[in-house]
Amino acid sequence: MYKIIFLDDELITLRTLESAIDWQKYHVALCGTASDGEEGIELFRQVEPDIVIADIRMPKMNGIEFARAIRQTRKRVKILLLSAYAEFEYAQSAITHQISDYLLKPLDEDKLEAAITRIVQELDRDYTVNSTIENYRLERAEKQLQQLFLRQQEGSDSHVVRTMPDEIRETFGQANTFMRVLRVIEPHELRICTDVEGIRQFFKDRLASQAAVVSISPVDLIVLTTSLALQERLEDMLSVLRVRAQPVKVGMSSIARSPLRLV
């Protein structure tokens, strides 16, 4: 669902915008209104919208000044400006500040809907492209993490991680904790193919996309995540795994501060 806010000092325009379109149809949710540019800046910071519709002529800070200010904080937001005046200087400013559309008052609902349709399509395309790029980066970083631990298994100090490659750190910038997960199995089960993919996906789903979870053997996983995420979810996750008859043994350490040891 995309978030939208309205900025206008005329109450009648705000009410018109609220009812002009079936916003739900376009997966857009109204998240607030403001009557001047300064209020709009504060609302923008609180909501972090995907779309802003703003009047050009407002008290304290006009629509062009507002657009200039938020372009310094979030370049990808879509901005649609409203004006009662078809003035060339406004059209020039709209280009300078990457305004998605420029509509005249009184508002033509058909033109507004056409503009929103195009903006939502642009947002959908942006989301698809960004998701593809991000998924590639995550998969690449996870593969590097997997190779790192596989190489360590071949060495004598297989339970120690001293440093993180830069690319892994950049991709999982908030991560500050390693977790090693061993699936607890009976000795006779080693003779059969034991797959930890189900447990890997279980941790991945619950620790969100920014957590790296890689398998380094049929019974061994490495998790790179944040201490906060683990504090909030670890006990619940282990309880669920026990209920599912998939017990695990867990060891944790801070990144590049201490060896990773099973406890």
PAVO-202795 format. One record per residue: x negated, y, z negated of N, C-alpha, C in turn; residue in one letter. Coordinates in steps of 0.05 Angstrom, whole numbers, plus 5000, padded with zeros to 4 digits. Example, Ala and Ser with C-alpha at 12.3 -4.5 7.8 and 13.67 -1.06 7.14 Angstrom:
% PAVO-202795
473648864844475449104844473649344844A/474349554858472749794857474250014843S/
//
This chain:
% PAVO-202795
498349765000500050005000498250255000M/498750435019497150685020498450895002Y/496851064991497751274972497851544986K/499951694981500151964993500952164972I/499952414975500852634958501652874976I/503453044966504453274980503653524965F/502753734980501953994969503554204984L/505254354969506654574981507854744959D/507855014962509055184942512055224945D/513155104966516055114970517354854962E/519054864942520354624931522054484953L/523254644970524954524991523354365010I/520854445016519154295034518254035021T/517654044995516953794980519153594981L/521653694976523953514977524453405005R/524053575025524353475053522353255059T/519853295051517853095056518552825042L/519552845018520152595003522252425018E/524152565031526352415044526252405074S/524252525086524152545115523552275128A/522152095115521351845126521951625106I/522451385116522551145099519651065095D/518451175074515551135069514850845064W/516650695052516150405047515850255073Q/517150345094516950215120514050215130K/512650425123509850455132507850375110Y/508850245089507150155066505750395054H/507150605050506150855038507650915013V/506250974991507551044966506951324958A/509051484952508651754943507651754914L/505351874909504051864883503752134869C/505152334879505152594865505352824884G/506153054873506353304888505053534872T/504153744886502953974873503954224888A/503954454874505054694885502954894894S/500354834889498255004899495754834902D/493654954914491254804921489754704897G/489654864875488154784851489454544838E/492054554836493554324825493054084843E/492954134869492553924889489853784885G/487753944879485053824874485153644850I/486453724829486653554805488253304810E/490453334825492153104832490552914850L/488953024869487352864886485352694870F/484052814851482152674834483452444818R/485852494809487252294793488252054810Q/489352124833490651914850488751784870V/486851934880485051844902486751734925E/488351904937490251824958488851754984P/490351615001489351555028490251765048D/492551905042493752105059494552345042I/493952585053494852835040496353005061V/498753095053500253285069500153555054I/499053765066498754015051499554245068A/500854445056501454695069498854855071D/498555015092496155175095496255415076I/498555555075498755795058499955715031R/498155705011498955644983497455834965M/498555874940497156044921494555914911P/492656084902490256004889488155874908K/489055684923487255554943488955464966M/488255564991489955495013489255215024N/490755125044490454855054487754805066G/486555005080483954975092481854955071I/481955125050480055105028480254835014E/482754745010483154484998481854265015F/482254265041481154065059478054075057A/476954315057474054345055472954215029R/474454265007473554154981473653854980A/475853734989476053444987474353295007I/473553435029471753305048469053255035R/468453405014465853365000465953134981Q/468353024976468552804956469452544969T/471152564990472152315002472752365031R/470952305048471152375076473352225091K/474051985081475851815097478751875093R/479452045074482252105070483452245094V/485952185101487352305124488852545114K/488452775128489753025120491553125142I/494053185135495953305154496753575143L/496353785159496954055150499554155161L/500954315145503454445153503154745153L/504454875172504255165173506755285187S/507555515178509755655191508755825214A/506055825218504855995238503055835257Y/503455865283501755735303499355915309A/497455915290495256095293492755945302E/491256055321488955925332486755865312F/486356045292484256005272484855765256E/487455705251488155465235487455215251Y/488055225277487454995294484454945295A/482855155296479955125295479055005269Q/480055095247479354995221480154705218S/482454635230483354355229481354165242A/480154255264478154095278475654075260I/474754295249472354305233472454115209T/474854105196475153935172476453665177H/476453585202477453315210480353275201Q/482053465208484853435201486153245221I/487753055210488952855227491152965244S/492653165234494853285249495553555238D/496953715254497653985247500454025257Y/502354065238505254085244506354355236L/508154455252509354715246511954685230L/512454885213514954905199516955075215K/519555025213520854815197520154535208P/519954355189518954085195520653935215L/519453835236520853655254520353365245D/522453235235522052965223521052765243E/521852785268520852595288517852625293D/516952875294514052925297512552835272K/513752875249512452785224512152485224L/514252345232514152055232512151955253E/512052085276510052005296507252035286A/506752265271504152315260503352105239A/505352035222504851835201504351565213I/505851495234505451235247502551215257T/501551425270498851425281496751415258R/497251565237495351565214495251295201I/497451165197497550895184496050695202V/496450715228495050545247491950585244Q/491150835242488250895239487250775212E/488850805191488050685165487750385167L/489650265181489649965184487049885198D/486450025220483949965235481450005218R/481450225203479150275186478850055165D/481049975154480949765133479949505145Y/480849435169479949185181476949185187T/476049405198473149435204471549425179V/472349575158470849585133470849315120N/473049175121473248915108471348715122S/471248725148469548545163466548595157T/465848855156463048925149462348845121I/464248895102463748835074463548525070E/465348375083465148085080462547975091N/461548095113458948005124456748065104Y/456748305092454748375072454848185048R/457248125038457447945015456447665022L/457247565045456347295053453347285056E/452147495068449247505072447847505045R/448847675026447547695000447847434984A/450147304986450547054972448746834983E/448346845009446446645022443646695011K/442846945009440147004998439946914969Q/442046954954441946874926441746564924L/443246434941443146134942440246044949Q/439046164969436346084977434346144955Q/434746364941432946434919432846214898L/435246114890435345904869434545634880F/435145574905434245324916431145314917L/429845534924426945544923425945504895R/427245624875426345594848426645314838Q/428745174848429044894839426744724848Q/425444804870423144654880420644714864E/420644924847418345004831418544874803G/416644944787416444834760418144974740S/418845234745420245394726423045444737D/424645244740427145254755429345394740S/429145454715431245584700430745884695H/428745994709427946274703428346444728V/429546674725429746874747428647134736V/426447224748425147464738426247724752R/426547724778427447964792429447884814T/430848094824432848064844431848194870M/432148064893431548204918433248454921P/432148654935433448914937436248894950D/436448734971438948714985441148604968E/440548404951442448294932443348504912I/441348654902441948864882443749084895R/443249154920444849364933447649274938E/448049014945450648914951452348884925T/451048784904452448744879451348934858F/451649194865450349404849451149414820G/453649334814454549344786453949094770Q/453048884784452548634770450048664752A/450348554728448148574709447648314694N/449048094703448947844688448847604707T/447047414701447047154714448646964697F/450046784710451246564695450746304711M/449746104698449245844710451445654700R/452745524718455045354712454345064721V/454344884702453944604708456544444703L/457344304723459744134720458943894703R/460443844682459943614664461243364675V/459543164682460642914693459342684680I/460542454683459442204672457142104690E/455241964679452941874696453741714720P/455841544718456641384741457841554763H/458741804757459841974778457642094796E/455242084787453042184804452742014830L/453741774829453441594852455341674875R/457441824868459341914888458842204895I/459942294917459642574925461342754908C/460042914891461443094873461343374885T/463643484891463843744904464743964884D/463144174882463944394863465244624877V/466044584902467244814918469744914904E/471444734893473844814879473144994855G/471144924840470345094817469045354826I/467545344848466345584859468545784867R/470545684881472745864889474345964865Q/474645794845476045874820474646114807F/471946104804470546334793470646574811F/470446534837470446744857473146904855K/475346754855477946884854478347054829D/477346954807477847094781475847314775R/473547304787471547514782471447724804L/473347704823473647904844471447884865A/471848034887470147994910467248094905S/466848264886464148374881462348184865Q/463447944857461847744843460747544864A/458147484861456947284878457147014864A/458246814878458446544867457446354888V/455146214882453946034902453345764889V/453645554905452945284896450045224903S/448545094885445845024891445444714888I/447544574882447544284882450444194880S/451043944883453843844881455043894853P/453443954833454544004806453644264793V/452344434809450944674797451744924813D/452645134797453345384809451745614796L/451345824812450146074801452246294806I/452746454785454546674786453046934780V/453447134796452247404792454647594789L/454947714765457247874760456648084738T/458748214727458348414706458948294679T/457648384659458148294632460948354624S/462048584633464848654626466748454637L/466448374662468248184675468147914659A/465847834651465547584636466847604608L/466347824595467547864568470547844569Q/471747954591474647954593475847694601E/474347524616475547294629474347024623R/471947024612470446764611471946554594L/472846624570474146424554476646314567E/478246494579480646404593479946214616D/477846284631477046114654476145844645M/474545834624473645574614475945404603L/477845534590480245394580481845264603S/482145424624483645314647482145074659V/479545094662477944874673478144624655L/478144664629478444424611481144294615R/483244464617485944354622486044194648V/484544284668484444154694482543914694R/481543844671479643614669477143674686A/476243924686473844004700472044164681Q/471044034660469344174640466644254652P/465644484643463144584652461444674628V/458844684633456944794613455845054624K/455645264608455045524618452645644604V/450845774619448645924608448546194621G/447746404606447746674616445246824608M/444547024624442347204617442747464632S/441447674621441447934635439547924658S/440048064680438348064703435648184697I/433548044704430748134702429948214673A/431348104653430648174626429847924610R/431147704616430447464601430947224618S/429646994613430146754628433046664626P/433946524647436646414646436446134634L/437646094611437445844597440245734591R/440645474594443245354587443545344557L/445945414548446545414519449045254513V/
//
